[in-house]
Amino acid sequence: MDLNDPELEFSDLIYAYQSWVMAVINDEKLTNEENLLTEEIIDDALNAMRFLSGDVTNAIETSLARVYDVDSEELASLLFPEE
């Protein structure tokens, strides 16, 4: 994701963060042989987090945790293992 792109929209930031959360859930919780998490997804999500409020990222995490039947605290520990 090019943050200097004049056509970059808020929805692009949401998509980048959402893709990261979904990839982490896929790789850590689902019985899927294919890993989705890549360095590009991680980098895009970290860049997106700089511009998204905590309320927005929390809403994304909560929604996806419900969809994939993952405990929200467990998801937080998967996304941010150092904390």
VOLUM-367681 format. One line per 4 residues: number of its first residue (from 1); their letters; for each residue x, y negated, z negated of N, C-alpha, C, O. Coordinates in steps of 0.001 Angstrom, whole numbers, plus 500000, padded with zeros to 6 digits. Layout:
residues N
NUM	A	X Y Z X Y Z X Y Z X Y Z ~ ...
END
This chain:
residues 83
1	MDLN	500850 501166 500000 500000 500000 500000 500898 498768 500000 501791 498617 499166 ~ 500635 497917 500943 501399 496684 501069 500641 495571 500347 499602 495109 500817 ~ 501172 495148 499203 500499 494113 498423 500547 492748 499090 499816 491841 498693 ~ 501387 492592 500087 501465 491325 500819 500539 491285 502027 500482 490281 502738
5	DPEL	499828 492357 502254 498901 492426 503383 497728 491477 503122 497014 491645 502133 ~ 497519 490496 503981 496435 489537 503753 495044 490176 503843 494060 489590 503391 ~ 494967 491361 504421 493674 492025 504532 493422 493020 503397 492404 493712 503399 ~ 494328 493096 502438 494154 493964 501281 492954 493481 500478 492832 492294 500174
9	EFSD	492084 494400 500144 490863 494054 499425 490828 494745 498068 491585 495679 497806 ~ 489941 494269 497226 489764 494849 495893 489439 496339 496001 489900 497136 495185 ~ 488661 496707 496986 488294 498115 497164 489518 498983 497459 489526 500167 497122 ~ 490545 498416 498078 491780 499161 498328 492493 499485 497014 493066 500564 496859
13	LIYA	492452 498553 496081 493046 498784 494766 492277 499870 494015 492870 500747 493386 ~ 490951 499794 494092 490105 500809 493454 490406 502177 494047 490572 503154 493317 ~ 490475 502245 495358 490742 503513 496045 492092 504095 495627 492200 505299 495391 ~ 493103 503263 495535 494443 503730 495150 494428 504312 493746 494998 505378 493511
17	YQSW	493778 503620 492806 493734 504106 491429 492894 505377 491339 493277 506336 490669 ~ 491765 505378 492007 490872 506536 492014 491570 507756 492623 491409 508867 492119 ~ 492323 507569 493674 493048 508672 494310 494052 509296 493351 494214 510516 493318 ~ 494720 508463 492577 495691 508955 491605 495012 509788 490529 495465 510887 490208
21	VMAV	493922 509263 489971 493205 509995 488917 492698 511328 489460 492821 512356 488795 ~ 492143 511315 490640 491638 512559 491237 492767 513550 491502 492595 514750 491288 ~ 493906 513071 491958 495037 513963 492225 495563 514585 490936 495914 515765 490915 ~ 495618 513804 489868 496068 514340 488581 495101 515407 488089 495528 516472 487642
25	INDE	493810 515134 488167 492813 516118 487752 492943 517381 488597 492929 518493 488069 ~ 493067 517205 489893 493198 518361 490788 494419 519212 490417 494321 520433 490294 ~ 495543 518565 490244 496782 519299 490020 496863 519918 488628 497485 520966 488458 ~ 496252 519292 487642 496383 519758 486260 495224 520613 485760 495410 521460 484886
29	KLTN	494036 520399 486305 492856 521043 485723 492139 522020 486639 491508 522958 486154 ~ 492217 521830 487920 491467 522674 488843 492345 523812 489346 493566 523684 489438 ~ 491709 524903 489663 492463 526054 490166 492582 525942 491675 491929 526660 492434 ~ 493424 525032 492075 493653 524759 493488 495150 524939 493755 495980 524365 493050
33	EENL	495486 525714 494747 496892 525984 495033 497629 524776 495612 498851 524679 495499 ~ 496905 523881 496215 497516 522720 496851 497617 521556 495868 496619 521140 495280 ~ 498838 521036 495697 499024 519851 494867 498773 518611 495709 499249 518504 496840 ~ 498024 517680 495147 497683 516455 495873 498541 515260 495476 498691 514313 496249
37	LTEE	499101 515304 494279 499832 514152 493770 501162 513987 494506 501989 514898 494546 ~ 501341 512809 495080 502579 512488 495792 503162 511205 495198 502491 510481 494462 ~ 504407 510947 495531 505051 509709 495076 504315 508484 495616 504201 507472 494925 ~ 503821 508575 496835 503090 507446 497422 501808 507153 496634 501488 505992 496379
41	IIDD	501086 508191 496255 499859 508001 495465 500200 507380 494121 499508 506474 493655 ~ 501265 507865 493498 501678 507326 492194 502066 505860 492329 501628 505026 491537 ~ 502879 505544 493318 503318 504154 493523 502142 503225 493798 502069 502130 493242 ~ 501221 503660 494655 500048 502841 494962 499201 502602 493711 498699 501500 493493
45	ALNA	499048 503640 492900 498244 503493 491674 498908 502536 490686 498234 501712 490067 ~ 500220 502645 490542 500927 501735 489639 500813 500294 490112 500643 499387 489298 ~ 500904 500077 491410 500712 498725 491950 499287 498241 491725 499071 497086 491358 ~ 498323 499112 491940 496920 498736 491753 496642 498371 490298 495886 497438 490024
49	MRFL	497251 499104 489366 497017 498836 487939 497439 497428 487546 496912 496872 486582 ~ 498371 496852 488267 498817 495491 487965 497697 494481 488185 497696 493411 487577 ~ 496744 494817 489053 495696 493869 489421 494307 494259 488935 493373 493463 489034 ~ 494159 495468 488413 492855 495928 487930 492770 495743 486421 493730 496009 485698
53	SGDV	491635 495293 485963 491456 495118 484519 491308 496483 483848 491007 497484 484498 ~ 491524 496497 482558 491359 497722 481777 489944 498259 481861 489740 499473 481835 ~ 488968 497375 481960 487576 497812 482082 487349 498578 483378 486620 499569 483398 ~ 487964 498127 484442 487800 498782 485738 488472 500153 485730 487872 501146 486141
57	TNAI	489729 500203 485256 490421 501491 485236 489731 502468 484292 489654 503662 484579 ~ 489235 501969 483181 488514 502827 482240 487233 503376 482860 486893 504541 482654 ~ 486528 502553 483610 485297 503002 484268 485597 504091 485296 484852 505064 485406 ~ 486676 503931 486040 487069 504941 487021 487406 506246 486315 486932 507312 486708
61	ETSL	488224 506161 485275 488623 507356 484533 487415 508059 483920 487295 509280 484015 ~ 486530 507304 483300 485349 507883 482654 484447 508553 483672 483965 509663 483445 ~ 484217 507891 484786 483351 508456 485829 483920 509754 486386 483199 510741 486532 ~ 485204 509753 486695 485811 510955 487267 485928 512073 486236 485829 513247 486590
65	ARVY	486134 511732 484982 486167 512753 483931 484818 513459 483846 484756 514676 483673 ~ 483750 512697 483966 482410 513299 483930 482160 514173 485153 481623 515275 485035 ~ 482546 513688 486315 482323 514428 487557 483055 515765 487521 482509 516792 487921 ~ 484289 515743 487041 485113 516954 487041 485075 517703 485713 485836 518650 485510
69	DVDS	484197 517285 484813 483997 517948 483522 485308 518071 482740 485679 519149 482276 ~ 485985 516947 482610 487231 516864 481852 486989 515900 480695 486404 514833 480880 ~ 487439 516279 479511 487321 515409 478346 488112 514125 478606 489239 514177 479098 ~ 487529 512988 478281 488176 511710 478590 489504 511541 477845 490441 510954 478385
73	EELA	489594 512044 476623 490860 511954 475891 491925 512851 476526 493097 512481 476600 ~ 491506 514023 476980 492438 514920 477656 492919 514291 478967 494097 514386 479311 ~ 492009 513655 479688 492390 512990 480928 493399 511879 480651 494376 511725 481382 ~ 493162 511115 479605 494097 510045 479255 495486 510613 478963 496491 510011 479342
77	SLLF	495550 511756 478298 496861 512352 478007 497521 512907 479271 498748 512962 479353 ~ 496723 513315 480247 497290 513782 481524 497818 512605 482346 498858 512706 482997 ~ 497088 511491 482307 497477 510312 483094 498672 509584 482472 499553 509096 483180 ~ 498686 509522 481158 499715 508774 480444 500317 509652 479341 500049 509426 478161
81	PEE	501119 510642 479708 501623 511610 478721 502565 511013 477667 502711 511589 476589 ~ 503200 509885 477950 504131 509290 476990 503435 508610 475831 504021 508428 474764 ~ 502195 508237 476039 501499 507436 475008 500938 508302 473933 500325 507798 472992
END
